[in-house]
Amino acid sequence: MRRPKPSTAPTPVVAVPDAVASAPGKKPTSADKPARGKKPATSKVQGKKPTGGQPLASGVNTQAKDGLHPRSRHHGQYDFARLIADSPALARFVITTKYGNPSIDFANPAAVKALNQALLRTHYGISDWDIPVGYLCPPIPGRADYLHHLADLLAEGNDGKIPRGPKISVLDVGVGASAIYPLIGHREYGWHFVGTDCDADALASAQRIIKANQGLGTAITLRRQRSPQTLFAGVVQTDEHFDISVCNPPFHASAAEAAAGSTRKWHHLGKHAAARGGTPVLNFGGKDGELWCEGGEVGFITRMIGESRQTPGLCLWFTSLVSKESSVPMIVRALQAAHVRERRVIDLSHGQKRSRIVAWTFLDERQRRDWRGVRWQ
Ligand code: SAH
């Protein structure tokens, strides 16, 4: 297998406007709330062997009491004293819950953003992070967990050892304005990322974050996808390879469905905010392209599976987040139809919120060993 040429961007992103403010986004989930850890949760891998509670070859136990990955930096309650010491701007958003614990009003976009800024600074050394008004404010613990599970998947094919450093190349389909996966993935594992998006403003925001933080310029490359229906063609070179792809697809099938979802979320968080004396805020949007696409997440992932079949050697593992459990059977059918060599459905659990990662490869075990031999040594 050929070692790929250094990544070059077919459509480099250069615009760097000022980012101003954020709104809470698609998933202001309980994963971000300090009341985590109440529900014993599982983290199991379907499709091969269940690893929930079982040590992997790496000695990693994938089940933690609060549902987060064992390597998560976000177990238990947020350490507000530590976060505020590093990010004093968070202090003015801290409230006391009826149980006497410090928290923030998750219905307040400014508070959610301040928490994210503090978490990224304290845990990942990202000192300058901001996103424009209306874009997704990603819950950090859930995003980090996805990456930890990817690290486990790669470790499985590497004698249980997580491959680290810039020779591991990750393709983030839909990097978003926050560049959240590249930021965490690079800081945790030193991986190199190529992030794609079709939203020019999102890419400009991601580029601003990369520029504003030391050491990210060589670690993260951004590329513009010009066709929303296309995932890989146009943004990757024909002889390029990635060790794994990551994706958090828009999950609604229409603007109306996305609006209904936002309203439900508003009611949910609004009630909680009111109970704590907070002020519900109406905008839980996220930009259209972040929230919906033709066919919803099933459409998006099915298109990705179809394209991956055309370029089976592009990635050692292709993966995507799947938000709705009801989407899984249709995605599994698409994977069967594509004759993937192996597939996994990895459950994620963060407090009340359940989701899962679907992963597939077209390479057999020997080809995967060769891949590692060529790229990871
Ligand atoms: N990764 C970020 C953003 C996810 S939202 C996070 O986890 O928070 C989904 C993103 O996919 C949006 O930024 C949207 O613009 C982008 N997107 C939609 N269709 C795309 C396509 N065909 N190729 C690349 N990105 C796409």
Residues whose N, C-alpha, C, O or C-beta is under 5 A from the ligand:
A	BS01	SAH	L136 P138 V173 G174 V175 G176 I180 T196 D197 C198 D199 A202 Q225 S227 P228 Q229 T230 L231 N248 P249 P250 G289 E290
